């Protein structure tokens, strides 16, 4: 049996890179849609900070899982 790290497997690295690009690329549209869903105006800075805090908290919880 080969004892090979997953991080040297080309297919695994390509899939993980594609998933990361998908998540990073979708963050801008997701933020804009979130602003529309929660009725956050461009001038409402405190609501933007609260929204960002929720997003980072959810991202941290997802990372821990």
PyMOL Python script that loads the backbone (N, CA, C, O; Angstrom):
from pymol import cmd

cmd.read_pdbstr("""\
ATOM      1  N   UNK A   1       0.830  -1.184   0.000  1.00  0.00           N
ATOM      2  CA  UNK A   1       0.000   0.000   0.000  1.00  0.00           C
ATOM      3  C   UNK A   1       0.879   1.253   0.000  1.00  0.00           C
ATOM      4  O   UNK A   1       1.851   1.341   0.750  1.00  0.00           O
ATOM      5  N   UNK A   2       0.529   2.204  -0.838  1.00  0.00           N
ATOM      6  CA  UNK A   2       1.293   3.433  -0.906  1.00  0.00           C
ATOM      7  C   UNK A   2       0.937   4.332   0.273  1.00  0.00           C
ATOM      8  O   UNK A   2      -0.234   4.494   0.615  1.00  0.00           O
ATOM      9  N   UNK A   3       1.951   4.906   0.881  1.00  0.00           N
ATOM     10  CA  UNK A   3       1.725   5.878   1.945  1.00  0.00           C
ATOM     11  C   UNK A   3       1.981   7.258   1.350  1.00  0.00           C
ATOM     12  O   UNK A   3       3.066   7.823   1.491  1.00  0.00           O
ATOM     13  N   UNK A   4       0.958   7.785   0.682  1.00  0.00           N
ATOM     14  CA  UNK A   4       1.082   9.044  -0.030  1.00  0.00           C
ATOM     15  C   UNK A   4       0.137  10.066   0.593  1.00  0.00           C
ATOM     16  O   UNK A   4      -1.021   9.764   0.879  1.00  0.00           O
ATOM     17  N   UNK A   5       0.640  11.265   0.798  1.00  0.00           N
ATOM     18  CA  UNK A   5      -0.180  12.327   1.372  1.00  0.00           C
ATOM     19  C   UNK A   5      -1.237  12.780   0.370  1.00  0.00           C
ATOM     20  O   UNK A   5      -1.003  12.774  -0.838  1.00  0.00           O
ATOM     21  N   UNK A   6      -2.399  13.170   0.884  1.00  0.00           N
ATOM     22  CA  UNK A   6      -3.467  13.670   0.024  1.00  0.00           C
ATOM     23  C   UNK A   6      -3.033  14.952  -0.684  1.00  0.00           C
ATOM     24  O   UNK A   6      -3.466  15.235  -1.801  1.00  0.00           O
ATOM     25  N   UNK A   7      -2.171  15.721  -0.018  1.00  0.00           N
ATOM     26  CA  UNK A   7      -1.776  17.016  -0.558  1.00  0.00           C
ATOM     27  C   UNK A   7      -0.781  16.897  -1.710  1.00  0.00           C
ATOM     28  O   UNK A   7      -0.456  17.902  -2.342  1.00  0.00           O
ATOM     29  N   UNK A   8      -0.299  15.709  -1.990  1.00  0.00           N
ATOM     30  CA  UNK A   8       0.548  15.503  -3.161  1.00  0.00           C
ATOM     31  C   UNK A   8      -0.227  14.844  -4.290  1.00  0.00           C
ATOM     32  O   UNK A   8       0.314  14.646  -5.378  1.00  0.00           O
ATOM     33  N   UNK A   9      -1.485  14.502  -4.046  1.00  0.00           N
ATOM     34  CA  UNK A   9      -2.348  13.931  -5.072  1.00  0.00           C
ATOM     35  C   UNK A   9      -2.897  15.072  -5.942  1.00  0.00           C
ATOM     36  O   UNK A   9      -3.602  15.952  -5.448  1.00  0.00           O
ATOM     37  N   UNK A  10      -2.571  15.049  -7.226  1.00  0.00           N
ATOM     38  CA  UNK A  10      -2.927  16.145  -8.126  1.00  0.00           C
ATOM     39  C   UNK A  10      -4.434  16.324  -8.225  1.00  0.00           C
ATOM     40  O   UNK A  10      -4.912  17.458  -8.237  1.00  0.00           O
ATOM     41  N   UNK A  11      -5.187  15.248  -8.296  1.00  0.00           N
ATOM     42  CA  UNK A  11      -6.649  15.362  -8.413  1.00  0.00           C
ATOM     43  C   UNK A  11      -7.256  15.991  -7.162  1.00  0.00           C
ATOM     44  O   UNK A  11      -8.141  16.841  -7.261  1.00  0.00           O
ATOM     45  N   UNK A  12      -6.788  15.577  -5.994  1.00  0.00           N
ATOM     46  CA  UNK A  12      -7.309  16.127  -4.741  1.00  0.00           C
ATOM     47  C   UNK A  12      -7.007  17.625  -4.641  1.00  0.00           C
ATOM     48  O   UNK A  12      -7.876  18.414  -4.269  1.00  0.00           O
ATOM     49  N   UNK A  13      -5.788  18.006  -4.971  1.00  0.00           N
ATOM     50  CA  UNK A  13      -5.399  19.420  -4.899  1.00  0.00           C
ATOM     51  C   UNK A  13      -6.217  20.244  -5.889  1.00  0.00           C
ATOM     52  O   UNK A  13      -6.630  21.356  -5.558  1.00  0.00           O
ATOM     53  N   UNK A  14      -6.459  19.732  -7.085  1.00  0.00           N
ATOM     54  CA  UNK A  14      -7.249  20.454  -8.080  1.00  0.00           C
ATOM     55  C   UNK A  14      -8.696  20.631  -7.615  1.00  0.00           C
ATOM     56  O   UNK A  14      -9.279  21.699  -7.803  1.00  0.00           O
ATOM     57  N   UNK A  15      -9.269  19.605  -7.019  1.00  0.00           N
ATOM     58  CA  UNK A  15     -10.652  19.694  -6.533  1.00  0.00           C
ATOM     59  C   UNK A  15     -10.757  20.693  -5.388  1.00  0.00           C
ATOM     60  O   UNK A  15     -11.677  21.511  -5.363  1.00  0.00           O
ATOM     61  N   UNK A  16      -9.825  20.635  -4.441  1.00  0.00           N
ATOM     62  CA  UNK A  16      -9.845  21.568  -3.314  1.00  0.00           C
ATOM     63  C   UNK A  16      -9.636  23.003  -3.804  1.00  0.00           C
ATOM     64  O   UNK A  16     -10.288  23.920  -3.305  1.00  0.00           O
ATOM     65  N   UNK A  17      -8.744  23.211  -4.767  1.00  0.00           N
ATOM     66  CA  UNK A  17      -8.520  24.548  -5.321  1.00  0.00           C
ATOM     67  C   UNK A  17      -9.785  25.064  -6.011  1.00  0.00           C
ATOM     68  O   UNK A  17     -10.124  26.240  -5.880  1.00  0.00           O
ATOM     69  N   UNK A  18     -10.480  24.198  -6.741  1.00  0.00           N
ATOM     70  CA  UNK A  18     -11.718  24.606  -7.408  1.00  0.00           C
ATOM     71  C   UNK A  18     -12.798  24.966  -6.390  1.00  0.00           C
ATOM     72  O   UNK A  18     -13.538  25.928  -6.594  1.00  0.00           O
ATOM     73  N   UNK A  19     -12.896  24.215  -5.307  1.00  0.00           N
ATOM     74  CA  UNK A  19     -13.885  24.512  -4.263  1.00  0.00           C
ATOM     75  C   UNK A  19     -13.563  25.849  -3.599  1.00  0.00           C
ATOM     76  O   UNK A  19     -14.464  26.646  -3.337  1.00  0.00           O
ATOM     77  N   UNK A  20     -12.284  26.096  -3.327  1.00  0.00           N
ATOM     78  CA  UNK A  20     -11.890  27.378  -2.727  1.00  0.00           C
ATOM     79  C   UNK A  20     -12.211  28.541  -3.657  1.00  0.00           C
ATOM     80  O   UNK A  20     -12.706  29.575  -3.208  1.00  0.00           O
ATOM     81  N   UNK A  21     -11.936  28.381  -4.940  1.00  0.00           N
ATOM     82  CA  UNK A  21     -12.264  29.432  -5.907  1.00  0.00           C
ATOM     83  C   UNK A  21     -13.768  29.670  -5.960  1.00  0.00           C
ATOM     84  O   UNK A  21     -14.213  30.813  -6.069  1.00  0.00           O
ATOM     85  N   UNK A  22     -14.542  28.612  -5.882  1.00  0.00           N
ATOM     86  CA  UNK A  22     -15.997  28.744  -5.884  1.00  0.00           C
ATOM     87  C   UNK A  22     -16.476  29.543  -4.675  1.00  0.00           C
ATOM     88  O   UNK A  22     -17.301  30.446  -4.813  1.00  0.00           O
ATOM     89  N   UNK A  23     -15.961  29.213  -3.491  1.00  0.00           N
ATOM     90  CA  UNK A  23     -16.374  29.931  -2.283  1.00  0.00           C
ATOM     91  C   UNK A  23     -15.919  31.387  -2.303  1.00  0.00           C
ATOM     92  O   UNK A  23     -16.705  32.285  -1.998  1.00  0.00           O
ATOM     93  N   UNK A  24     -14.654  31.631  -2.661  1.00  0.00           N
ATOM     94  CA  UNK A  24     -14.154  33.006  -2.688  1.00  0.00           C
ATOM     95  C   UNK A  24     -14.841  33.825  -3.758  1.00  0.00           C
ATOM     96  O   UNK A  24     -15.101  35.011  -3.559  1.00  0.00           O
ATOM     97  N   UNK A  25     -15.136  33.219  -4.876  1.00  0.00           N
ATOM     98  CA  UNK A  25     -15.802  33.939  -5.957  1.00  0.00           C
ATOM     99  C   UNK A  25     -17.261  34.230  -5.670  1.00  0.00           C
ATOM    100  O   UNK A  25     -17.817  35.190  -6.204  1.00  0.00           O
ATOM    101  N   UNK A  26     -17.887  33.421  -4.839  1.00  0.00           N
ATOM    102  CA  UNK A  26     -19.305  33.623  -4.543  1.00  0.00           C
ATOM    103  C   UNK A  26     -19.538  34.544  -3.353  1.00  0.00           C
ATOM    104  O   UNK A  26     -20.688  34.846  -3.036  1.00  0.00           O
ATOM    105  N   UNK A  27     -18.491  34.993  -2.693  1.00  0.00           N
ATOM    106  CA  UNK A  27     -18.690  35.822  -1.498  1.00  0.00           C
ATOM    107  C   UNK A  27     -19.274  37.195  -1.851  1.00  0.00           C
ATOM    108  O   UNK A  27     -20.157  37.685  -1.147  1.00  0.00           O
ATOM    109  N   UNK A  28     -18.799  37.810  -2.910  1.00  0.00           N
ATOM    110  CA  UNK A  28     -19.317  39.138  -3.272  1.00  0.00           C
ATOM    111  C   UNK A  28     -20.799  39.094  -3.624  1.00  0.00           C
ATOM    112  O   UNK A  28     -21.566  39.886  -3.077  1.00  0.00           O
ATOM    113  N   UNK A  29     -21.241  38.192  -4.524  1.00  0.00           N
ATOM    114  CA  UNK A  29     -22.686  38.132  -4.797  1.00  0.00           C
ATOM    115  C   UNK A  29     -23.505  37.745  -3.561  1.00  0.00           C
ATOM    116  O   UNK A  29     -24.622  38.232  -3.382  1.00  0.00           O
ATOM    117  N   UNK A  30     -22.961  36.880  -2.714  1.00  0.00           N
ATOM    118  CA  UNK A  30     -23.689  36.476  -1.509  1.00  0.00           C
ATOM    119  C   UNK A  30     -23.868  37.657  -0.559  1.00  0.00           C
ATOM    120  O   UNK A  30     -24.918  37.784   0.071  1.00  0.00           O
ATOM    121  N   UNK A  31     -22.873  38.512  -0.448  1.00  0.00           N
ATOM    122  CA  UNK A  31     -22.992  39.691   0.409  1.00  0.00           C
ATOM    123  C   UNK A  31     -24.043  40.643  -0.148  1.00  0.00           C
ATOM    124  O   UNK A  31     -24.866  41.171   0.600  1.00  0.00           O
ATOM    125  N   UNK A  32     -24.015  40.859  -1.458  1.00  0.00           N
ATOM    126  CA  UNK A  32     -24.997  41.749  -2.073  1.00  0.00           C
ATOM    127  C   UNK A  32     -26.422  41.213  -1.907  1.00  0.00           C
ATOM    128  O   UNK A  32     -27.345  41.979  -1.631  1.00  0.00           O
ATOM    129  N   UNK A  33     -26.600  39.916  -2.072  1.00  0.00           N
ATOM    130  CA  UNK A  33     -27.925  39.305  -1.884  1.00  0.00           C
ATOM    131  C   UNK A  33     -28.339  39.405  -0.419  1.00  0.00           C
ATOM    132  O   UNK A  33     -29.508  39.656  -0.123  1.00  0.00           O
ATOM    133  N   UNK A  34     -27.400  39.211   0.493  1.00  0.00           N
ATOM    134  CA  UNK A  34     -27.691  39.347   1.919  1.00  0.00           C
ATOM    135  C   UNK A  34     -28.126  40.756   2.280  1.00  0.00           C
ATOM    136  O   UNK A  34     -29.036  40.941   3.089  1.00  0.00           O
ATOM    137  N   UNK A  35     -27.475  41.756   1.679  1.00  0.00           N
ATOM    138  CA  UNK A  35     -27.885  43.138   1.921  1.00  0.00           C
ATOM    139  C   UNK A  35     -29.319  43.363   1.458  1.00  0.00           C
ATOM    140  O   UNK A  35     -30.090  44.052   2.126  1.00  0.00           O
ATOM    141  N   UNK A  36     -29.674  42.786   0.322  1.00  0.00           N
ATOM    142  CA  UNK A  36     -31.047  42.936  -0.171  1.00  0.00           C
ATOM    143  C   UNK A  36     -32.049  42.194   0.712  1.00  0.00           C
ATOM    144  O   UNK A  36     -33.127  42.711   1.007  1.00  0.00           O
ATOM    145  N   UNK A  37     -31.689  40.986   1.129  1.00  0.00           N
ATOM    146  CA  UNK A  37     -32.614  40.194   1.952  1.00  0.00           C
ATOM    147  C   UNK A  37     -32.870  40.826   3.313  1.00  0.00           C
ATOM    148  O   UNK A  37     -33.990  40.787   3.823  1.00  0.00           O
ATOM    149  N   UNK A  38     -31.821  41.413   3.901  1.00  0.00           N
ATOM    150  CA  UNK A  38     -31.967  42.006   5.236  1.00  0.00           C
ATOM    151  C   UNK A  38     -32.209  43.503   5.180  1.00  0.00           C
ATOM    152  O   UNK A  38     -32.182  44.181   6.207  1.00  0.00           O
ATOM    153  N   UNK A  39     -32.448  44.025   3.967  1.00  0.00           N
ATOM    154  CA  UNK A  39     -32.772  45.438   3.762  1.00  0.00           C
ATOM    155  C   UNK A  39     -31.729  46.357   4.399  1.00  0.00           C
ATOM    156  O   UNK A  39     -32.059  47.254   5.175  1.00  0.00           O
ATOM    157  N   UNK A  40     -30.461  46.114   4.052  1.00  0.00           N
ATOM    158  CA  UNK A  40     -29.360  46.933   4.556  1.00  0.00           C
ATOM    159  C   UNK A  40     -28.988  47.926   3.461  1.00  0.00           C
ATOM    160  O   UNK A  40     -28.610  47.534   2.357  1.00  0.00           O
ATOM    161  N   UNK A  41     -29.098  49.208   3.773  1.00  0.00           N
ATOM    162  CA  UNK A  41     -28.797  50.234   2.774  1.00  0.00           C
ATOM    163  C   UNK A  41     -27.290  50.487   2.742  1.00  0.00           C
ATOM    164  O   UNK A  41     -26.586  50.160   3.697  1.00  0.00           O
ATOM    165  N   UNK A  42     -26.792  51.070   1.644  1.00  0.00           N
ATOM    166  CA  UNK A  42     -25.350  51.347   1.547  1.00  0.00           C
ATOM    167  C   UNK A  42     -24.842  52.323   2.604  1.00  0.00           C
ATOM    168  O   UNK A  42     -23.658  52.308   2.937  1.00  0.00           O
ATOM    169  N   UNK A  43     -25.714  53.165   3.130  1.00  0.00           N
ATOM    170  CA  UNK A  43     -25.290  54.146   4.139  1.00  0.00           C
ATOM    171  C   UNK A  43     -25.351  53.608   5.567  1.00  0.00           C
ATOM    172  O   UNK A  43     -24.865  54.263   6.489  1.00  0.00           O
ATOM    173  N   UNK A  44     -25.927  52.451   5.763  1.00  0.00           N
ATOM    174  CA  UNK A  44     -26.139  51.895   7.106  1.00  0.00           C
ATOM    175  C   UNK A  44     -24.918  51.079   7.539  1.00  0.00           C
ATOM    176  O   UNK A  44     -24.912  49.852   7.438  1.00  0.00           O
ATOM    177  N   UNK A  45     -23.890  51.776   8.019  1.00  0.00           N
ATOM    178  CA  UNK A  45     -22.621  51.149   8.373  1.00  0.00           C
ATOM    179  C   UNK A  45     -22.757  50.183   9.560  1.00  0.00           C
ATOM    180  O   UNK A  45     -22.210  49.082   9.487  1.00  0.00           O
ATOM    181  N   UNK A  46     -23.460  50.538  10.650  1.00  0.00           N
ATOM    182  CA  UNK A  46     -23.571  49.584  11.767  1.00  0.00           C
ATOM    183  C   UNK A  46     -24.207  48.251  11.372  1.00  0.00           C
ATOM    184  O   UNK A  46     -23.767  47.193  11.823  1.00  0.00           O
ATOM    185  N   UNK A  47     -25.236  48.301  10.535  1.00  0.00           N
ATOM    186  CA  UNK A  47     -25.868  47.051  10.095  1.00  0.00           C
ATOM    187  C   UNK A  47     -24.912  46.217   9.250  1.00  0.00           C
ATOM    188  O   UNK A  47     -24.943  44.988   9.308  1.00  0.00           O
ATOM    189  N   UNK A  48     -24.064  46.879   8.466  1.00  0.00           N
ATOM    190  CA  UNK A  48     -23.070  46.154   7.678  1.00  0.00           C
ATOM    191  C   UNK A  48     -22.081  45.432   8.584  1.00  0.00           C
ATOM    192  O   UNK A  48     -21.691  44.299   8.301  1.00  0.00           O
ATOM    193  N   UNK A  49     -21.670  46.086   9.681  1.00  0.00           N
ATOM    194  CA  UNK A  49     -20.752  45.449  10.626  1.00  0.00           C
ATOM    195  C   UNK A  49     -21.395  44.259  11.320  1.00  0.00           C
ATOM    196  O   UNK A  49     -20.745  43.233  11.520  1.00  0.00           O
ATOM    197  N   UNK A  50     -22.650  44.382  11.686  1.00  0.00           N
ATOM    198  CA  UNK A  50     -23.363  43.272  12.319  1.00  0.00           C
ATOM    199  C   UNK A  50     -23.495  42.107  11.338  1.00  0.00           C
ATOM    200  O   UNK A  50     -23.290  40.951  11.707  1.00  0.00           O
ATOM    201  N   UNK A  51     -23.837  42.416  10.093  1.00  0.00           N
ATOM    202  CA  UNK A  51     -23.954  41.391   9.058  1.00  0.00           C
ATOM    203  C   UNK A  51     -22.613  40.690   8.842  1.00  0.00           C
ATOM    204  O   UNK A  51     -22.564  39.466   8.723  1.00  0.00           O
ATOM    205  N   UNK A  52     -21.524  41.464   8.792  1.00  0.00           N
ATOM    206  CA  UNK A  52     -20.188  40.878   8.636  1.00  0.00           C
ATOM    207  C   UNK A  52     -19.837  40.008   9.837  1.00  0.00           C
ATOM    208  O   UNK A  52     -19.228  38.950   9.681  1.00  0.00           O
ATOM    209  N   UNK A  53     -20.216  40.444  11.023  1.00  0.00           N
ATOM    210  CA  UNK A  53     -19.958  39.643  12.217  1.00  0.00           C
ATOM    211  C   UNK A  53     -20.672  38.308  12.172  1.00  0.00           C
ATOM    212  O   UNK A  53     -20.099  37.279  12.531  1.00  0.00           O
ATOM    213  N   UNK A  54     -21.916  38.319  11.734  1.00  0.00           N
ATOM    214  CA  UNK A  54     -22.654  37.057  11.589  1.00  0.00           C
ATOM    215  C   UNK A  54     -21.998  36.147  10.558  1.00  0.00           C
ATOM    216  O   UNK A  54     -21.884  34.940  10.769  1.00  0.00           O
ATOM    217  N   UNK A  55     -21.565  36.733   9.436  1.00  0.00           N
ATOM    218  CA  UNK A  55     -20.924  35.923   8.395  1.00  0.00           C
ATOM    219  C   UNK A  55     -19.639  35.284   8.907  1.00  0.00           C
ATOM    220  O   UNK A  55     -19.398  34.101   8.668  1.00  0.00           O
ATOM    221  N   UNK A  56     -18.811  36.057   9.608  1.00  0.00           N
ATOM    222  CA  UNK A  56     -17.554  35.513  10.123  1.00  0.00           C
ATOM    223  C   UNK A  56     -17.792  34.497  11.232  1.00  0.00           C
ATOM    224  O   UNK A  56     -17.041  33.529  11.352  1.00  0.00           O
ATOM    225  N   UNK A  57     -18.823  34.701  12.041  1.00  0.00           N
ATOM    226  CA  UNK A  57     -19.156  33.713  13.077  1.00  0.00           C
ATOM    227  C   UNK A  57     -19.592  32.407  12.452  1.00  0.00           C
ATOM    228  O   UNK A  57     -19.153  31.338  12.876  1.00  0.00           O
ATOM    229  N   UNK A  58     -20.455  32.479  11.444  1.00  0.00           N
ATOM    230  CA  UNK A  58     -20.883  31.258  10.753  1.00  0.00           C
ATOM    231  C   UNK A  58     -19.716  30.575  10.036  1.00  0.00           C
ATOM    232  O   UNK A  58     -19.634  29.347  10.009  1.00  0.00           O
ATOM    233  N   UNK A  59     -18.821  31.370   9.459  1.00  0.00           N
ATOM    234  CA  UNK A  59     -17.650  30.785   8.794  1.00  0.00           C
ATOM    235  C   UNK A  59     -16.738  30.105   9.816  1.00  0.00           C
ATOM    236  O   UNK A  59     -16.189  29.039   9.542  1.00  0.00           O
ATOM    237  N   UNK A  60     -16.576  30.709  10.980  1.00  0.00           N
ATOM    238  CA  UNK A  60     -15.773  30.084  12.029  1.00  0.00           C
ATOM    239  C   UNK A  60     -16.370  28.798  12.535  1.00  0.00           C
ATOM    240  O   UNK A  60     -15.648  27.830  12.774  1.00  0.00           O
ATOM    241  N   UNK A  61     -17.683  28.768  12.704  1.00  0.00           N
ATOM    242  CA  UNK A  61     -18.348  27.537  13.136  1.00  0.00           C
ATOM    243  C   UNK A  61     -18.235  26.448  12.077  1.00  0.00           C
ATOM    244  O   UNK A  61     -18.030  25.278  12.402  1.00  0.00           O
ATOM    245  N   UNK A  62     -18.370  26.834  10.804  1.00  0.00           N
ATOM    246  CA  UNK A  62     -18.223  25.860   9.729  1.00  0.00           C
ATOM    247  C   UNK A  62     -16.799  25.311   9.683  1.00  0.00           C
ATOM    248  O   UNK A  62     -16.592  24.132   9.399  1.00  0.00           O
ATOM    249  N   UNK A  63     -15.827  26.166   9.960  1.00  0.00           N
ATOM    250  CA  UNK A  63     -14.435  25.727   9.972  1.00  0.00           C
ATOM    251  C   UNK A  63     -14.181  24.750  11.115  1.00  0.00           C
ATOM    252  O   UNK A  63     -13.427  23.790  10.955  1.00  0.00           O
ATOM    253  N   UNK A  64     -14.797  24.986  12.252  1.00  0.00           N
ATOM    254  CA  UNK A  64     -14.616  24.090  13.389  1.00  0.00           C
ATOM    255  C   UNK A  64     -15.252  22.716  13.141  1.00  0.00           C
ATOM    256  O   UNK A  64     -14.763  21.699  13.633  1.00  0.00           O
ATOM    257  N   UNK A  65     -16.334  22.701  12.383  1.00  0.00           N
ATOM    258  CA  UNK A  65     -16.980  21.421  12.067  1.00  0.00           C
ATOM    259  C   UNK A  65     -16.110  20.637  11.127  1.00  0.00           C
ATOM    260  O   UNK A  65     -16.469  19.526  10.734  1.00  0.00           O
TER     261      UNK A  65
END
""", "prot")
cmd.dss("prot")
cmd.show_as("cartoon", "prot")
cmd.util.cbc("prot")
cmd.orient("prot")
